[in-house]
Amino acid sequence: MATILEVAKRAGVSKATVSRVLSGNGYVSHETREKVMQAVAETDFRPNLLARNLSVKSTQTIGLVVTNTLYSGNYFSELMSHSARMLEQQGRQLILADGKHSAAQERAAIDFLLDLRCDGIIIYPRFLTVDEMDEIIAQRKQPVLVVNRRLRQHHSYCIYADQKQISAMAVKALIDLGHRDIGFITGSLDSPTGAERLAGYKAALHERGIPLREALIAEGKWHAQSGAQATAALINSGCAFSALVASNDEMAIGAIRHLTTANIAVPKQVSVLGFDDIPLAPYIVPALSSVRIPVTDMIQEAIARLLAMLDGGSWQEAEAFAASLSLRESVAPGPFAS
């Protein structure tokens, strides 16, 4: 691979002149610039990205940190596709870093992107606490925006949906339809979203005066197989239920599969409700009822706010993003319907 010295010799200029042309800093005549760019093309020279980033104020790159446990499934696809598309429209490049399996690794991913001189960072955290993220934001010069968590100190730096409130809304909708014995399949309980959706289920029962029965709660792991396994555990507990809420649609699909295999009709005997409203939801049999979290709107807000911070523009802090409930064929009135 050619070096900057070879480019300089071919163009008949100094290394410093080549550096000025490539970085865009400092005056260089049009004629000299053309010579340097021709030499770059002829030598197939590729500048060292890290070295270049160290010399410029803006790299036009935005970093995204997501733990690899979210890489599969519709949710991550929506997150990534809209992030990349929006940043492309703004003439910026998206760089993904893996948050892996711990708070320390999420923090390391942020530092990795900052070392690359990304102009700003968006993180969809799983392990870092709210206090840790407030600390990171306070200590970094570049803006770090947090998606799907509500911060205590840096309200302008978080974009979120109230997962507890949304889950409670969904459970209360089933109660209003005449269901009192409602099973619940959690997500992974080391996930903040999983914990908050479980808390919302419990809060809805408490608010409506329905006793909590731990036997009606089974842990899932966000994928369809775990939904089927959790449903089997609920059935084997001997605790009857007329409705079942799964913390995402993939587990709800697994639940429907197991209920059907066990000759339990959906929704005649058990209604099933999921979260995320994936594109497949209306097309399974029966069509899956689901809660839609506005991931696209949240990402759009995160990027717009981050770019406003970088470009010196203004922005308005948004309240928690609201969710919508789509009731389809998988939910029917319960035994206590009036």
Beta strands, then each sheet from edge to edge (+ up, - down):
strand 1: 61-66
strand 2: 93-98
strand 3: 120-124
strand 4: 144-147
strand 5: 158-159
strand 6: 182-186
strand 7: 217-219
strand 8: 243-246
strand 9: 271-275
strand 10: 289-292
strand 11: 324-326
sheet 1: 2+ 1+ 3+ 4+ 5+
sheet 2: 7+ 6+ 8+ 9+ 10+ 11-
end
